[in-house]
Amino acid sequence: MANLTLVQAINLALVQEMEKDDRVIILGEDVGPNGGVFRVTEGLHKRFGSSRVVDSPLAESGIIGTSIGLAMAGLRPVPEIQFEGFLGPAYDQICSHAARMRTRTRGAFTVPLTIRIPVGGGIHAPELHSDSPEAIYAHTPGLKVVMPSSPYDAKGLLISAIRDPDPVMFFEPKRIYRAFREEVPEDEYTIPIGKARTVCEGDDLTIVSWGASVVQCMQAIEKSGKSIELIDLRTIYPFDMDAIEASVKKTGRCVIVHEAPKTCGFGAEIAARIMEKCFLYLEAPVQRVAGFDTIMPYYKLELEYMPDTARIARAIEDVGAY
């Protein structure tokens, strides 16, 4: 076992998949000798050369369009979009082409493409560097959307994404890139896409979260003194409704926590599914703790925007006392 940060776990997954399969290539802005803006691809250019670790122009549409062509031609590209706010220029390529190619060609072509994107706030970045757009892409049929919350999950999920025959949006919560370490097997392993993780078990209340917010949920649970079950979704789409349903039917109460704005955030879909599947088991309305319906503020107010331990704790108390 190695004691790794999330960045190191992702780097290890890329190394192992590139060694195992010469169809796996990396491309993006500064991913080569520089190792990426967060150094996630550090050392890969030296190890695999410029034909497999390719520095691209500052052109997100070109990065993804090229990657789609490479994937259709039989390679397994892993492009990096430097920050989630830069996905805009690539939206047409992702949603109009990558997501639809299997259907458009009636299965003649698939797009085994894994798009890596650092997401979320908490690092004092400027505008267009701190958003959480997972709900946008979960709403696009043909895409799989993944967001790990730990080094162990990051490695296993990324390997699964690279091996998947269809396009995967692999969102990496940059706030926890180096926040903590975790034991990660040095041998290869996979974690199934679409399978949630029960972080801790409990009987009083269920919390559903993903990405960096899982860390704040764990802190709130430790302070609550209640028996709380925490479900880390891991995959936003397809998501593990079976795990959520079983937990909510057991506890009768649910709080959903995510960093993205509340309105039309993915928590709304989960809350609606809980109403469909668990209505007669609920002891209280489902409550969401989320980002506010405004653009992520600059760093002075950034931490006020994101769900913190105090906001989660209040939701736990409100739902528990209902």
C-alpha positions as CSV (number, residue, x, y, z in Angstrom):
1,M,0.0,0.0,0.0
2,A,1.1,3.5,-0.7
3,N,0.0,6.6,1.3
4,L,-1.1,8.9,-1.5
5,T,-2.9,12.2,-2.1
6,L,-5.7,12.4,-4.6
7,V,-3.3,13.9,-7.2
8,Q,-0.8,11.1,-6.7
9,A,-3.5,8.4,-7.0
10,I,-4.7,9.9,-10.3
11,N,-1.2,10.1,-11.6
12,L,-0.6,6.4,-10.6
13,A,-3.8,5.4,-12.4
14,L,-2.6,7.2,-15.6
15,V,0.8,5.6,-15.4
16,Q,-0.5,2.1,-14.9
17,E,-3.1,2.4,-17.7
18,M,-0.6,3.9,-20.1
19,E,1.9,1.1,-19.4
20,K,-0.8,-1.6,-19.8
21,D,-2.4,-0.2,-23.0
22,D,-0.5,1.8,-25.6
23,R,-3.8,3.2,-26.9
24,V,-4.1,5.4,-23.8
25,I,-2.8,8.9,-24.6
26,I,-3.0,12.2,-22.8
27,L,-3.6,15.6,-24.3
28,G,-4.4,19.1,-23.0
29,E,-2.9,22.5,-22.0
30,D,0.4,22.2,-20.3
31,V,0.0,18.5,-19.5
32,G,3.5,17.7,-21.0
33,P,6.8,18.8,-19.5
34,N,5.0,21.1,-17.1
35,G,2.8,18.3,-15.7
36,G,-0.4,20.2,-15.8
37,V,-1.5,23.2,-13.7
38,F,-2.0,21.0,-10.7
39,R,0.9,18.7,-11.6
40,V,-1.5,15.7,-12.0
41,T,0.4,14.6,-15.2
42,E,3.8,15.3,-13.7
43,G,6.5,12.9,-15.0
44,L,4.3,11.3,-17.7
45,H,5.9,13.3,-20.6
46,K,9.4,12.1,-19.6
47,R,8.2,8.6,-19.2
48,F,6.0,8.1,-22.3
49,G,7.2,10.8,-24.7
50,S,5.6,13.6,-26.7
51,S,3.6,11.2,-28.9
52,R,1.5,10.0,-25.9
53,V,1.5,13.1,-23.7
54,V,0.6,15.9,-26.0
55,D,0.6,19.6,-25.1
56,S,-2.3,21.2,-27.0
57,P,-3.1,24.8,-28.0
58,L,-5.4,26.9,-25.8
59,A,-8.4,25.5,-27.6
60,E,-10.8,23.4,-25.6
61,S,-13.1,22.7,-28.5
62,G,-10.1,21.5,-30.5
63,I,-8.8,19.3,-27.6
64,I,-12.2,17.5,-27.3
65,G,-12.9,17.4,-31.0
66,T,-9.5,15.8,-31.7
67,S,-10.0,13.4,-28.8
68,I,-13.3,12.3,-30.2
69,G,-11.6,11.5,-33.6
70,L,-8.8,9.6,-31.8
71,A,-11.3,7.6,-29.8
72,M,-13.4,6.7,-32.9
73,A,-10.1,5.6,-34.6
74,G,-9.4,3.1,-31.8
75,L,-7.3,5.0,-29.2
76,R,-8.4,5.8,-25.6
77,P,-7.6,9.5,-25.2
78,V,-7.7,11.1,-21.7
79,P,-7.9,14.8,-22.4
80,E,-7.6,17.4,-19.6
81,I,-9.6,20.5,-19.5
82,Q,-7.6,22.8,-17.2
83,F,-10.5,24.2,-15.2
84,E,-14.2,23.4,-15.3
85,G,-15.1,26.9,-16.4
86,F,-13.3,26.2,-19.6
87,L,-15.7,23.5,-20.6
88,G,-17.9,26.1,-22.3
89,P,-16.0,26.1,-25.6
90,A,-16.0,22.3,-25.6
91,Y,-19.7,21.9,-24.8
92,D,-20.8,21.3,-28.4
93,Q,-18.1,18.7,-29.0
94,I,-19.0,16.8,-25.8
95,C,-22.8,17.0,-25.9
96,S,-23.5,17.1,-29.6
97,H,-20.9,14.6,-30.7
98,A,-19.1,12.5,-28.0
99,A,-22.4,11.7,-26.2
100,R,-24.4,10.9,-29.4
101,M,-21.9,9.1,-31.6
102,R,-22.9,5.6,-30.6
103,T,-26.6,6.4,-31.3
104,R,-25.9,8.4,-34.4
105,T,-23.9,5.6,-36.0
106,R,-26.2,2.9,-34.6
107,G,-23.3,1.3,-32.7
108,A,-20.8,1.4,-35.6
109,F,-18.6,3.8,-33.6
110,T,-18.1,4.3,-29.9
111,V,-16.2,7.1,-28.1
112,P,-14.0,5.6,-25.3
113,L,-13.0,9.0,-24.1
114,T,-12.3,10.1,-20.5
115,I,-12.3,13.9,-20.0
116,R,-10.5,14.9,-16.8
117,I,-11.6,18.2,-15.3
118,P,-10.6,19.8,-11.9
119,V,-13.9,21.2,-10.4
120,G,-15.1,23.2,-7.4
121,G,-14.0,26.0,-5.2
122,G,-12.0,26.5,-2.1
123,I,-8.6,27.3,-3.6
124,H,-9.0,31.1,-4.0
125,A,-9.1,31.0,-7.8
126,P,-10.5,33.7,-10.1
127,E,-13.8,33.6,-12.0
128,L,-14.4,30.5,-14.3
129,H,-12.1,28.4,-12.0
130,S,-14.4,27.3,-9.2
131,D,-17.7,26.0,-10.6
132,S,-19.4,22.6,-10.1
133,P,-21.2,21.8,-13.4
134,E,-21.9,18.1,-12.8
135,A,-25.7,18.4,-13.2
136,I,-25.3,19.9,-16.7
137,Y,-23.5,16.8,-18.0
138,A,-25.6,14.3,-16.0
139,H,-28.6,15.8,-17.9
140,T,-26.9,14.8,-21.2
141,P,-27.8,11.3,-22.3
142,G,-24.8,9.3,-23.5
143,L,-22.4,10.7,-20.9
144,K,-21.2,9.1,-17.6
145,V,-20.3,11.5,-14.9
146,V,-17.9,10.6,-12.1
147,M,-16.6,12.6,-9.0
148,P,-14.4,10.8,-6.5
149,S,-13.9,12.1,-2.9
150,S,-10.8,10.1,-1.9
151,P,-7.5,8.9,-3.3
152,Y,-8.6,5.3,-3.2
153,D,-11.8,5.9,-5.1
154,A,-10.0,8.3,-7.6
155,K,-7.6,5.6,-8.8
156,G,-10.2,2.8,-9.1
157,L,-12.8,5.0,-10.8
158,L,-10.3,6.5,-13.2
159,I,-9.1,3.1,-14.4
160,S,-12.8,2.1,-14.9
161,A,-13.4,5.3,-16.8
162,I,-10.5,4.8,-19.1
163,R,-11.6,1.2,-19.9
164,D,-15.2,2.2,-20.5
165,P,-16.4,2.0,-24.1
166,D,-18.3,5.3,-23.8
167,P,-17.4,8.9,-22.9
168,V,-16.9,9.7,-19.2
169,M,-16.7,13.1,-17.5
170,F,-14.2,12.6,-14.7
171,F,-14.6,15.5,-12.3
172,E,-11.7,16.0,-9.8
173,P,-12.5,18.1,-6.7
174,K,-9.4,20.3,-6.6
175,R,-10.0,21.4,-3.0
176,I,-9.0,18.0,-1.8
177,Y,-6.2,17.3,-4.4
178,R,-3.7,17.4,-1.5
179,A,-5.9,17.8,1.5
180,F,-5.2,14.4,3.0
181,R,-3.6,11.1,2.2
182,E,-5.1,7.6,2.1
183,E,-3.7,4.1,1.6
184,V,-4.0,3.1,-2.0
185,P,-3.0,-0.3,-3.5
186,E,0.0,0.0,-5.8
187,D,-1.5,-2.8,-7.9
188,E,-4.3,-2.0,-10.4
189,Y,-7.9,-2.3,-9.3
190,T,-11.2,-0.9,-10.5
191,I,-14.3,0.5,-8.8
192,P,-17.5,0.0,-10.8
193,I,-19.0,3.2,-12.3
194,G,-22.6,3.6,-10.9
195,K,-21.9,2.1,-7.5
196,A,-22.1,4.3,-4.4
197,R,-20.0,3.9,-1.2
198,T,-21.4,3.8,2.3
199,V,-18.8,5.8,4.2
200,C,-20.4,5.2,7.6
201,E,-23.5,3.4,8.7
202,G,-26.3,4.8,10.9
203,D,-29.9,4.6,11.8
204,D,-31.1,8.2,12.5
205,L,-30.6,10.0,9.2
206,T,-29.1,9.6,5.8
207,I,-26.7,12.1,4.2
208,V,-26.0,11.8,0.4
209,S,-23.1,13.7,-1.0
210,W,-20.2,13.5,-3.4
211,G,-16.8,15.2,-4.2
212,A,-15.1,17.5,-1.7
213,S,-18.4,18.0,0.3
214,V,-18.1,14.4,1.6
215,V,-15.2,15.7,3.8
216,Q,-17.4,18.4,5.4
217,C,-20.2,15.8,5.9
218,M,-17.9,13.5,7.8
219,Q,-16.8,16.4,10.1
220,A,-20.5,17.4,10.7
221,I,-21.3,13.7,11.5
222,E,-18.5,13.5,14.0
223,K,-19.8,16.6,15.9
224,S,-23.5,15.6,15.7
225,G,-23.6,12.8,18.2
226,K,-26.2,11.1,16.0
227,S,-26.2,7.8,14.2
228,I,-25.9,9.0,10.6
229,E,-25.4,7.0,7.4
230,L,-23.3,8.8,4.8
231,I,-23.6,7.8,1.2
232,D,-20.8,9.0,-1.1
233,L,-22.4,8.9,-4.6
234,R,-19.1,8.6,-6.4
235,T,-20.9,8.4,-9.7
236,I,-23.3,11.2,-10.5
237,Y,-24.7,9.5,-13.6
238,P,-25.6,6.7,-13.6
239,F,-26.2,7.0,-9.9
240,D,-26.8,4.3,-7.3
241,M,-30.5,4.9,-6.4
242,D,-30.7,1.4,-4.8
243,A,-28.1,2.4,-2.2
244,I,-30.0,5.7,-1.4
245,E,-33.4,4.0,-1.3
246,A,-32.2,1.3,1.1
247,S,-30.6,3.8,3.4
248,V,-33.6,6.3,3.4
249,K,-36.1,3.5,4.0
250,K,-34.0,2.5,7.1
251,T,-33.5,6.0,8.5
252,G,-36.6,7.9,7.4
253,R,-34.7,11.1,7.0
254,C,-32.3,12.5,4.4
255,V,-30.0,15.5,3.8
256,I,-28.4,16.0,0.5
257,V,-25.1,18.1,0.3
258,H,-23.4,19.4,-2.8
259,E,-21.3,22.4,-3.8
260,A,-23.2,23.3,-7.0
261,P,-26.0,25.9,-6.8
262,K,-29.2,24.6,-5.2
263,T,-31.6,25.2,-8.1
264,C,-31.5,22.4,-10.6
265,G,-28.5,20.9,-8.8
266,F,-28.3,17.2,-8.9
267,G,-29.6,17.0,-5.3
268,A,-33.0,18.0,-6.8
269,E,-33.1,14.8,-8.9
270,I,-32.1,12.7,-5.9
271,A,-34.8,14.4,-3.7
272,A,-37.4,13.7,-6.4
273,R,-36.4,10.0,-6.7
274,I,-36.6,9.7,-2.9
275,M,-40.2,11.1,-3.0
276,E,-41.0,8.5,-5.7
277,K,-39.4,5.5,-4.0
278,C,-39.5,6.3,-0.3
279,F,-42.4,8.6,0.4
280,L,-44.2,6.4,2.9
281,Y,-41.0,5.8,4.8
282,L,-40.1,9.5,5.3
283,E,-40.3,11.1,8.7
284,A,-39.3,14.6,7.5
285,P,-39.0,16.5,4.2
286,V,-35.7,15.9,2.4
287,Q,-33.4,18.9,2.9
288,R,-30.7,20.2,0.6
289,V,-27.5,22.0,1.6
290,A,-25.9,23.5,-1.4
291,G,-24.2,26.4,-3.0
292,F,-26.2,29.6,-3.4
293,D,-27.9,30.5,-6.7
294,T,-25.3,33.0,-7.7
295,I,-21.9,33.0,-9.4
296,M,-19.2,31.7,-7.2
297,P,-17.8,34.8,-5.4
298,Y,-14.2,35.8,-5.3
299,Y,-12.0,34.4,-2.6
300,K,-13.0,36.8,0.2
301,L,-16.5,35.3,0.3
302,E,-15.7,31.9,-1.4
303,L,-15.9,29.8,1.8
304,E,-19.3,31.5,2.7
305,Y,-20.7,30.2,-0.5
306,M,-19.8,26.5,-0.1
307,P,-21.6,24.2,2.3
308,D,-19.6,24.0,5.5
309,T,-19.8,21.9,8.6
310,A,-22.0,24.4,10.4
311,R,-24.6,24.5,7.6
312,I,-24.7,20.7,7.3
313,A,-25.0,20.4,11.1
314,R,-28.0,22.8,11.1
315,A,-29.7,20.7,8.4
316,I,-29.1,17.6,10.5
317,E,-30.7,19.2,13.5
318,D,-33.7,20.5,11.5
319,V,-34.4,17.2,9.8
320,G,-33.9,15.3,13.0
321,A,-36.2,17.5,15.0
322,Y,-39.0,17.6,12.4
